[in-house]
Amino acid sequence: MGVSLTLEFKVSLLKPEKAECIVSYTIADLYRVCITGDGRYITYDAILDNIRDVSSINRMLSRLSLEPERAESKALKHIIDRHQNGYGVLEALLMDDNIVDVFAISNVPVTVVHKDYGRLKTNIILSDEDLTEISLRATTLSGKGISERRPIPSFVEPRYFSRFSIVYRSDINARRYIALDIRKQPANPWSIFKLIDVNTMSIEEAAFLWLMVKYKIPLMVIGELFTGKTTTINALLSTIPPESRVFTIEDAPELVAPTKYWIRTMTREDAENPEDRITVFKLLKIAVRMSVDYIIVGEVRGEEARDWAQAVLVGHGGLTSFHASSPEAAITRLKLPPIMVPDQALKYLNIFIKMEPVQVEGEARLRRVTRLYVHDSDRVHMVFTYDPLRNEIVRIANPLSFSFIDKITKGYGLKIEDLKSEYEAMKNVIAKTMEELVAKYRDPANIPYIEVPSILYSRLREEYR
């Protein structure tokens, strides 16, 4: 990283532990990972696979740390580099693309959120000194400051392009610990095909959402923390027309728009000078002026929900997420202070996608499912839901039977029969394409996300003429 600091990590190894793994995998040939049935994430240095005398490796590392250029193996070089220039043993978690969030407090096990297995407790414990060094390295690399006077920095770290949020030792935390949360950016976001593969949504539901995205009907994804809201927004972004202009607004870099015309912005609300602060509202004003096709806000929490709702009211497509337990609860919160979305704008929020975690009997991983609701004529209607007896997403209402569909037919000069035909074509395209791509890539998560819109729309033109 090229950062010279007073503190240094002591070069140490991540050692294996005896455990019964329900799944195991390797990270870059450097780390082994074991996930257990009781919710543990155990990682260790792969170099220790066939070595019994760990002390000999420690002695070698001590010598090489003074002359790192003499290290011959990739593994030894990495271990030395992670302590001299990186974030110590935390690098194992940062390099794992399956991890979406890392949470650490001094002297207790680090916890992570795994995209398949949810929240897990790791075998890594960081001391106060370790977290001090990590905090100093991250803030120095990012051009930020941290001290007792400025104890709560939050910033995007440029090496991993992830959001670091720190609570440093000061009078604001009486226990005088250090806490760190790292929200990671996905390496290759899941497309709509992966959500179908893991039964988060059905082909029929995915086709309906694709239709809504194409015709710029605003979508709001709701749910509790770590239920897959951002994953779902990224998947829906894979259905936008490939030449679209997309403007994204976030406080942490998690969204990826698979188009050449993507304007990515992030808020800057912690600037000392009020004039230097960049809020969601300021970015929304710019987005509207730039005549983009889609305005995507990673998450709305307060008054910015009203600003986004009014922005998409004038014809932009839009996606956002919102913490709420149900669409009714979301609508109630949106109406009340301090948000106060006007009734006219609220009428245009027609689609709510609720993310919900479920534990399916016989499955180790946590399933995240969608329940799709239509907000139409001041009522909320469930259209797609998860059936635990059939263990699949089922349709319980015709999604094209609601009055808000008139906005599409009248706005685009279409007949309802045209829309129904296109919907059927989209279902066929998804089903056929998924079968071919799974045969080619095996796991839909391996499908290049950036290519999905071009694939979908080129095949739609062939299917629906």
VMD Tcl script that draws the C-alpha trace (Angstrom):
set ca {
  {0.00 0.00 0.00}
  {3.01 2.28 0.31}
  {1.89 3.65 3.68}
  {4.48 4.10 6.41}
  {3.03 4.01 9.91}
  {4.38 3.77 13.43}
  {2.53 0.60 14.36}
  {3.19 -2.76 12.73}
  {1.42 -6.08 12.85}
  {3.34 -8.98 14.26}
  {3.64 -11.46 11.40}
  {1.38 -14.36 12.36}
  {-0.35 -17.34 10.81}
  {-3.98 -18.33 10.59}
  {-3.93 -21.88 11.91}
  {-6.35 -24.71 11.05}
  {-8.86 -26.01 13.59}
  {-10.58 -29.37 13.86}
  {-14.15 -28.96 12.68}
  {-16.84 -30.76 10.72}
  {-17.42 -28.70 7.58}
  {-20.70 -28.55 5.71}
  {-18.88 -26.71 2.92}
  {-15.24 -25.88 2.23}
  {-13.41 -23.92 -0.44}
  {-10.13 -22.17 -1.26}
  {-9.40 -18.46 -1.75}
  {-6.75 -17.69 -4.40}
  {-4.73 -20.77 -3.35}
  {-3.81 -18.82 -0.21}
  {-6.55 -19.61 2.31}
  {-8.79 -22.55 3.14}
  {-12.32 -21.91 4.37}
  {-14.51 -24.27 6.39}
  {-18.13 -23.43 7.22}
  {-19.66 -25.50 9.99}
  {-23.23 -26.46 10.77}
  {-23.21 -24.41 13.98}
  {-22.56 -21.13 12.16}
  {-18.76 -20.83 12.22}
  {-16.46 -19.59 9.46}
  {-12.98 -21.04 9.95}
  {-10.18 -19.85 7.70}
  {-6.47 -20.66 7.74}
  {-3.33 -20.26 5.66}
  {-3.23 -22.93 2.95}
  {0.55 -23.21 3.37}
  {-0.12 -25.10 6.62}
  {-1.96 -27.97 4.89}
  {0.96 -30.39 5.08}
  {3.14 -28.79 7.73}
  {3.19 -30.13 11.26}
  {5.95 -27.92 12.66}
  {4.31 -24.48 12.59}
  {7.16 -23.00 14.62}
  {9.56 -23.53 11.70}
  {7.29 -21.45 9.44}
  {7.09 -18.76 12.11}
  {10.88 -18.61 12.33}
  {11.13 -18.40 8.55}
  {8.57 -15.58 8.46}
  {10.47 -13.67 11.14}
  {13.63 -13.81 9.03}
  {11.88 -13.01 5.76}
  {9.97 -10.07 7.24}
  {13.30 -8.24 7.36}
  {14.06 -9.18 3.74}
  {10.69 -9.92 2.08}
  {12.23 -10.02 -1.40}
  {13.88 -13.32 -0.45}
  {10.53 -15.09 -0.03}
  {10.27 -17.62 -2.84}
  {6.71 -18.92 -2.54}
  {3.57 -16.94 -3.35}
  {2.08 -17.90 0.01}
  {5.03 -16.65 2.07}
  {5.18 -13.40 0.12}
  {1.47 -12.86 0.72}
  {1.69 -13.51 4.47}
  {4.52 -11.00 4.84}
  {2.82 -8.44 2.59}
  {-0.53 -8.62 4.39}
  {1.18 -7.64 7.64}
  {3.57 -5.05 6.26}
  {1.26 -3.39 3.72}
  {-2.24 -4.81 4.16}
  {-4.75 -5.41 6.92}
  {-3.13 -8.43 8.55}
  {-5.18 -11.61 8.90}
  {-8.30 -9.62 7.97}
  {-7.09 -9.95 4.35}
  {-8.48 -13.50 4.33}
  {-12.01 -12.12 4.74}
  {-11.52 -9.20 2.37}
  {-10.31 -11.56 -0.38}
  {-13.31 -13.89 -0.05}
  {-15.87 -12.85 -2.68}
  {-18.56 -14.75 -0.76}
  {-18.32 -12.32 2.15}
  {-20.48 -9.19 1.88}
  {-19.88 -7.68 5.32}
  {-17.14 -7.86 7.99}
  {-17.75 -6.71 11.58}
  {-15.01 -6.50 14.22}
  {-14.81 -5.33 17.83}
  {-11.66 -5.53 19.93}
  {-10.92 -8.91 21.53}
  {-14.04 -10.79 20.38}
  {-14.44 -13.06 17.32}
  {-14.89 -11.20 14.04}
  {-18.26 -11.91 12.43}
  {-19.09 -11.91 8.73}
  {-22.16 -12.04 6.53}
  {-21.81 -14.76 3.90}
  {-23.96 -14.41 0.78}
  {-25.10 -18.05 1.06}
  {-24.97 -18.82 4.79}
  {-25.82 -15.52 6.44}
  {-24.12 -14.31 9.61}
  {-21.19 -16.44 10.78}
  {-18.64 -16.23 13.60}
  {-15.02 -16.50 12.45}
  {-11.92 -17.88 14.15}
  {-10.23 -14.46 13.89}
  {-9.90 -12.29 17.01}
  {-8.33 -8.85 16.64}
  {-6.72 -7.05 19.56}
  {-7.06 -3.35 20.27}
  {-3.63 -2.87 18.72}
  {-4.64 -4.79 15.58}
  {-7.76 -2.69 15.07}
  {-5.82 0.50 15.76}
  {-3.37 -0.43 13.00}
  {-6.15 -1.38 10.58}
  {-7.95 1.90 11.28}
  {-4.79 3.96 10.79}
  {-3.85 2.18 7.58}
  {-7.33 2.46 6.08}
  {-7.78 6.14 6.95}
  {-4.27 7.07 5.80}
  {-4.69 5.26 2.49}
  {-8.07 6.95 2.00}
  {-6.86 10.43 2.90}
  {-9.04 10.56 6.01}
  {-8.24 11.36 9.61}
  {-9.01 9.43 12.78}
  {-8.46 10.50 16.37}
  {-10.32 10.99 19.64}
  {-11.52 14.28 18.19}
  {-12.72 12.59 14.96}
  {-13.66 9.12 16.21}
  {-16.31 7.99 13.68}
  {-14.95 8.20 10.12}
  {-16.84 6.46 7.33}
  {-15.28 6.30 3.88}
  {-14.64 4.24 0.76}
  {-11.27 2.51 0.97}
  {-9.61 2.60 -2.49}
  {-7.83 -0.77 -2.41}
  {-10.94 -2.91 -2.02}
  {-13.37 -0.12 -2.95}
  {-15.44 -1.02 0.11}
  {-17.14 1.11 2.75}
  {-15.17 1.25 6.04}
  {-17.07 2.58 9.08}
  {-15.08 2.94 12.31}
  {-15.89 3.79 15.92}
  {-12.55 4.73 17.47}
  {-11.60 4.90 21.15}
  {-12.95 8.15 22.57}
  {-15.38 9.59 25.06}
  {-18.29 8.56 22.82}
  {-17.82 4.86 23.71}
  {-17.39 4.40 27.42}
  {-15.86 0.94 27.00}
  {-13.13 2.53 24.86}
  {-13.06 -0.31 22.36}
  {-12.59 -0.01 18.60}
  {-15.33 -1.22 16.25}
  {-15.03 -1.67 12.49}
  {-17.58 -2.55 9.84}
  {-16.61 -3.19 6.21}
  {-19.36 -3.34 3.59}
  {-17.84 -5.01 0.54}
  {-18.56 -4.41 -3.12}
  {-19.56 -7.58 -5.03}
  {-16.91 -8.79 -7.49}
  {-19.38 -10.22 -10.05}
  {-22.94 -9.34 -8.99}
  {-25.66 -11.91 -9.36}
  {-27.83 -11.50 -12.42}
  {-31.50 -12.37 -12.69}
  {-30.46 -15.92 -13.67}
  {-28.76 -16.59 -10.34}
  {-31.80 -15.42 -8.36}
  {-33.88 -17.93 -10.31}
  {-31.26 -20.64 -9.78}
  {-31.38 -20.27 -5.97}
  {-35.21 -20.04 -5.98}
  {-35.27 -16.44 -4.81}
  {-37.73 -15.77 -7.62}
  {-39.45 -17.75 -10.36}
  {-39.00 -17.37 -14.11}
  {-42.51 -15.93 -14.35}
  {-41.82 -13.36 -11.62}
  {-38.43 -12.46 -13.11}
  {-40.04 -11.89 -16.53}
  {-42.67 -9.59 -15.01}
  {-39.99 -7.55 -13.23}
  {-37.97 -7.37 -16.45}
  {-41.09 -6.01 -18.18}
  {-41.54 -3.40 -15.43}
  {-37.88 -2.34 -15.60}
  {-38.00 -2.03 -19.39}
  {-41.04 0.27 -19.20}
  {-39.59 2.29 -16.30}
  {-42.10 1.40 -13.60}
  {-40.42 2.36 -10.27}
  {-39.57 -0.58 -8.01}
  {-38.96 -0.53 -4.26}
  {-37.20 -3.49 -2.62}
  {-38.05 -3.82 1.08}
  {-36.91 -6.05 3.92}
  {-34.79 -6.19 7.02}
  {-30.99 -5.97 7.27}
  {-29.01 -8.49 5.18}
  {-32.02 -10.04 3.46}
  {-30.59 -9.55 -0.04}
  {-32.06 -6.17 -1.03}
  {-28.91 -4.89 -2.74}
  {-28.32 -8.27 -4.40}
  {-31.82 -8.09 -5.85}
  {-31.38 -4.52 -7.10}
  {-28.18 -5.54 -8.89}
  {-29.99 -8.52 -10.42}
  {-32.79 -6.26 -11.66}
  {-30.22 -3.87 -13.12}
  {-29.13 -6.76 -15.34}
  {-32.50 -6.40 -17.14}
  {-32.14 -2.76 -18.19}
  {-31.77 -2.06 -21.93}
  {-28.02 -2.18 -22.65}
  {-27.80 1.37 -24.07}
  {-29.58 2.97 -21.11}
  {-28.24 5.96 -19.19}
  {-28.12 4.98 -15.53}
  {-27.41 7.27 -12.57}
  {-26.68 5.48 -9.26}
  {-26.51 7.12 -5.83}
  {-25.03 5.32 -2.82}
  {-23.23 5.87 0.44}
  {-21.21 2.66 -0.13}
  {-20.17 1.21 -3.51}
  {-22.42 -1.84 -3.90}
  {-24.40 -1.28 -7.10}
  {-23.16 -2.14 -10.58}
  {-25.00 -0.97 -13.69}
  {-24.11 -3.14 -16.72}
  {-24.14 -0.33 -19.28}
  {-21.50 1.89 -20.87}
  {-23.55 4.94 -19.87}
  {-23.35 4.51 -16.12}
  {-22.84 7.53 -13.87}
  {-21.81 6.27 -10.45}
  {-22.02 8.73 -7.55}
  {-21.59 8.49 -3.80}
  {-22.69 10.81 -1.07}
  {-20.21 12.79 1.02}
  {-22.09 13.81 4.13}
  {-19.24 13.83 6.67}
  {-17.33 16.80 5.25}
  {-16.43 19.38 7.91}
  {-17.42 22.27 5.66}
  {-21.21 22.15 5.01}
  {-20.64 23.48 1.49}
  {-18.53 20.41 0.69}
  {-21.24 17.94 1.71}
  {-22.86 15.97 -1.09}
  {-26.31 14.66 -0.14}
  {-28.73 12.33 -1.91}
  {-30.91 15.36 -2.64}
  {-28.07 17.19 -4.42}
  {-27.26 14.13 -6.50}
  {-30.93 13.58 -7.39}
  {-31.13 17.16 -8.68}
  {-28.16 16.49 -10.96}
  {-29.63 13.16 -12.12}
  {-32.91 14.79 -13.17}
  {-31.08 17.57 -15.03}
  {-28.94 15.04 -16.92}
  {-31.97 13.36 -18.52}
  {-30.92 9.85 -17.56}
  {-33.19 6.84 -18.13}
  {-32.91 5.28 -14.66}
  {-32.24 6.78 -11.24}
  {-31.10 4.18 -8.72}
  {-30.64 5.00 -5.03}
  {-29.01 2.17 -3.09}
  {-31.10 2.81 0.01}
  {-33.50 5.49 1.19}
  {-33.99 6.02 4.92}
  {-35.56 9.44 5.44}
  {-36.48 12.50 3.42}
  {-34.44 11.27 0.44}
  {-37.25 8.72 -0.13}
  {-39.56 11.64 -0.97}
  {-36.93 13.17 -3.26}
  {-36.46 9.87 -5.13}
  {-40.23 9.28 -5.45}
  {-40.69 12.75 -6.95}
  {-37.73 12.26 -9.31}
  {-39.15 9.05 -10.81}
  {-42.59 10.68 -11.03}
  {-41.45 12.69 -14.07}
  {-40.68 9.65 -16.21}
  {-37.37 8.17 -15.08}
  {-37.18 4.49 -14.30}
  {-36.17 3.92 -10.71}
  {-35.03 1.36 -8.17}
  {-34.30 1.72 -4.48}
  {-34.41 -0.21 -1.20}
  {-36.13 0.64 2.07}
  {-36.15 -0.97 5.51}
  {-39.70 -2.17 6.16}
  {-41.37 -5.40 7.22}
  {-44.20 -5.18 4.67}
  {-45.40 -2.95 1.82}
  {-48.17 -1.62 4.07}
  {-45.57 -0.64 6.70}
  {-43.43 0.96 3.98}
  {-46.34 3.00 2.62}
  {-47.30 4.16 6.12}
  {-43.74 5.30 6.86}
  {-43.48 7.00 3.48}
  {-46.63 9.03 4.21}
  {-45.62 10.17 7.70}
  {-43.07 12.79 8.84}
  {-40.24 13.26 8.24}
  {-40.55 11.59 4.81}
  {-44.04 12.73 3.72}
  {-44.17 11.47 0.13}
  {-47.02 13.33 -1.63}
  {-50.05 11.21 -2.54}
  {-49.52 11.88 -6.23}
  {-45.97 10.47 -6.08}
  {-47.05 7.56 -3.87}
  {-49.54 6.45 -6.53}
  {-46.60 5.86 -8.86}
  {-44.90 3.46 -6.44}
  {-46.68 0.39 -7.76}
  {-44.24 -2.48 -7.23}
  {-42.88 -3.62 -3.86}
  {-40.53 -6.60 -3.65}
  {-40.19 -7.96 -0.14}
  {-37.02 -9.90 0.64}
  {-37.39 -12.56 3.29}
  {-34.95 -15.16 4.68}
  {-36.29 -18.70 5.11}
  {-34.62 -21.83 6.41}
  {-35.62 -24.77 4.24}
  {-35.50 -28.17 5.92}
  {-32.54 -30.18 4.66}
  {-30.69 -27.14 3.31}
  {-27.65 -25.77 5.12}
  {-27.66 -22.40 3.41}
  {-30.16 -19.69 4.18}
  {-32.70 -19.20 1.39}
  {-33.76 -15.66 0.51}
  {-37.10 -15.45 -1.23}
  {-39.19 -12.69 -2.77}
  {-42.81 -11.81 -2.24}
  {-44.01 -9.40 -4.91}
  {-46.81 -6.93 -4.21}
  {-48.66 -4.48 -6.44}
  {-49.80 -1.16 -4.96}
  {-52.78 -0.21 -7.08}
  {-55.84 1.98 -6.45}
  {-54.74 2.59 -2.84}
  {-54.67 -1.14 -2.09}
  {-51.82 -3.64 -1.77}
  {-52.20 -6.94 -3.64}
  {-49.90 -9.95 -3.30}
  {-48.99 -11.30 -6.75}
  {-46.08 -13.71 -6.22}
  {-45.19 -15.43 -2.96}
  {-43.14 -18.27 -1.52}
  {-45.03 -21.50 -0.87}
  {-43.16 -23.50 1.82}
  {-45.09 -26.70 1.06}
  {-44.09 -26.65 -2.60}
  {-40.77 -24.94 -1.80}
  {-41.11 -22.55 -4.72}
  {-42.34 -19.11 -5.74}
  {-45.96 -19.24 -6.93}
  {-48.23 -16.75 -8.68}
  {-51.53 -15.98 -6.96}
  {-52.76 -13.10 -9.15}
  {-52.42 -12.00 -12.76}
  {-49.73 -9.27 -12.69}
  {-51.06 -7.61 -15.86}
  {-54.63 -7.26 -14.54}
  {-54.08 -4.09 -12.49}
  {-55.05 -0.58 -13.52}
  {-51.51 0.84 -13.24}
  {-50.64 -1.19 -16.36}
  {-52.55 1.52 -18.26}
  {-49.56 3.80 -17.63}
  {-47.51 1.50 -19.87}
  {-50.07 0.90 -22.61}
  {-51.08 4.57 -22.88}
  {-47.60 5.96 -22.31}
  {-46.01 3.77 -24.99}
  {-48.97 3.49 -27.37}
  {-49.40 -0.26 -26.83}
  {-52.38 -2.56 -26.63}
  {-52.71 -4.84 -23.62}
  {-52.42 -7.80 -26.01}
  {-49.00 -6.48 -27.10}
  {-47.85 -6.32 -23.50}
  {-49.11 -9.83 -22.78}
  {-47.29 -11.16 -25.84}
  {-44.06 -9.45 -24.78}
  {-44.42 -10.85 -21.26}
  {-44.77 -14.38 -22.67}
  {-41.74 -13.78 -24.90}
  {-39.70 -12.64 -21.90}
  {-40.61 -15.81 -20.00}
  {-39.49 -17.92 -22.95}
  {-36.24 -15.97 -23.34}
  {-35.33 -16.36 -19.67}
  {-36.13 -20.09 -19.63}
  {-34.22 -20.91 -22.84}
  {-31.27 -18.64 -22.07}
  {-30.91 -19.92 -18.54}
  {-30.77 -23.50 -19.77}
  {-28.03 -22.63 -22.27}
  {-25.99 -20.49 -19.87}
  {-26.12 -23.06 -17.07}
  {-24.86 -25.68 -19.52}
  {-21.99 -23.35 -20.44}
  {-21.08 -21.87 -17.04}
  {-22.53 -24.55 -14.70}
  {-23.21 -22.02 -11.93}
  {-25.22 -18.95 -13.05}
  {-23.11 -16.90 -10.62}
  {-20.26 -17.33 -13.13}
  {-22.19 -15.68 -15.96}
  {-20.44 -12.36 -16.78}
  {-22.87 -9.86 -15.27}
  {-21.91 -7.09 -17.67}
  {-23.04 -9.18 -20.66}
  {-26.51 -10.12 -19.40}
  {-28.53 -7.11 -20.74}
  {-27.18 -7.55 -24.27}
  {-27.97 -11.27 -24.17}
  {-31.51 -10.71 -22.89}
  {-32.48 -7.97 -25.33}
  {-30.91 -9.53 -28.42}
  {-32.83 -12.75 -27.74}
  {-36.01 -10.83 -26.96}
  {-35.82 -9.23 -30.41}
  {-35.56 -12.70 -31.94}
  {-38.40 -14.12 -29.83}
  {-40.78 -11.16 -30.00}
  {-41.05 -9.64 -33.45}
}
mol new
graphics top color blue
foreach p $ca { graphics top sphere $p radius 0.5 }
foreach p [lrange $ca 0 end-1] q [lrange $ca 1 end] { graphics top cylinder $p $q radius 0.2 }
display resetview
